[in-house]
Amino acid sequence: MTMKGLALSMGIGAAAGAVAIMMMPKNDPTRKLAEKAATKVEDAANKLGQKLENKLDM
């Protein structure tokens, strides 16, 4: 799988997960846990993206 395909697949999965989370009540413990996990995954993806950009720029 190419990087573009991987990124697209991850993006579609993230969007589907976000829709499921948005449908839950705000005070649902599952939603709160999912939001924390999503934030951590987003941070990790951003760090990875920055590292890849830096390596490709060299």
C-alpha positions as CSV (number, residue, x, y, z in Angstrom):
1,M,0.0,0.0,0.0
2,T,1.3,3.4,-0.8
3,M,1.6,6.2,1.7
4,K,-1.3,8.1,0.0
5,G,-3.5,5.0,0.2
6,L,-2.6,4.5,3.8
7,A,-3.3,8.1,4.7
8,L,-6.6,8.0,2.8
9,S,-7.6,4.8,4.6
10,M,-6.7,6.3,8.0
11,G,-8.6,9.4,7.2
12,I,-11.7,7.6,6.2
13,G,-11.5,5.4,9.4
14,A,-11.0,8.5,11.5
15,A,-14.0,10.2,9.9
16,A,-16.2,7.2,10.5
17,G,-15.1,7.0,14.1
18,A,-15.8,10.7,14.6
19,V,-19.3,10.3,13.4
20,A,-19.9,7.4,15.8
21,I,-18.6,9.5,18.7
22,M,-20.6,12.5,17.8
23,M,-23.8,10.4,18.0
24,M,-23.2,9.5,21.6
25,P,-24.4,11.7,24.5
26,K,-21.8,14.1,25.7
27,N,-21.8,12.7,29.2
28,D,-21.3,9.1,28.1
29,P,-18.1,7.6,29.6
30,T,-17.4,5.8,26.3
31,R,-17.5,9.1,24.4
32,K,-15.1,10.7,26.9
33,L,-12.7,7.8,26.6
34,A,-12.9,7.8,22.8
35,E,-12.2,11.5,22.7
36,K,-9.1,11.1,24.9
37,A,-7.9,8.3,22.6
38,A,-8.7,10.3,19.5
39,T,-6.7,13.2,20.8
40,K,-3.7,10.9,21.5
41,V,-3.9,9.3,18.1
42,E,-4.1,12.8,16.4
43,D,-1.1,14.0,18.3
44,A,0.9,10.9,17.3
45,A,-0.2,11.2,13.7
46,N,0.9,14.9,13.6
47,K,4.3,14.0,15.1
48,L,4.8,11.3,12.6
49,G,3.8,13.6,9.7
50,Q,6.2,16.2,10.9
51,K,9.0,13.6,11.1
52,L,8.2,12.4,7.6
53,E,8.2,15.9,6.2
54,N,11.5,16.7,7.8
55,K,13.1,13.5,6.4
56,L,11.7,14.2,2.9
57,D,12.9,17.8,3.0
58,M,16.5,16.8,3.7
